[in-house]
Amino acid sequence: MEIQEKVSFNGKNGFHARPAGIFSKKAKTYSSSITLVKAGETPKEADGKKLIQLMKMDIKDTDELYIIANGDDAKEACAELKELMKGLS
């Protein structure tokens, strides 16, 4: 099953190594594939389990983001990762 959730990131310093590392570590706990998508004029996407890919997305606090999870625990993964993003800064 595929689930998609719109999320926001409120980190004034961007999605740098610390928040990206926390996100990827949590994403690795799910069997589902996790993709983080940055919408906009030049959309970008990354494997949510790959720290370097996440950091290369250059996410700022004003970016529109989506978490897409595909697999048996997709619903749980999206909900928990969405909640995690609220606390990252």
BELTACOR-V762241 format. One line per field, one symbol per residue. ss: DSSP state (2 for helix, 1 for strand, 0 for the rest). Layout:
ss = ???
This chain:
ss = 01111110000000002222222222200000111111000001111000222220000000001111110002222222222222200
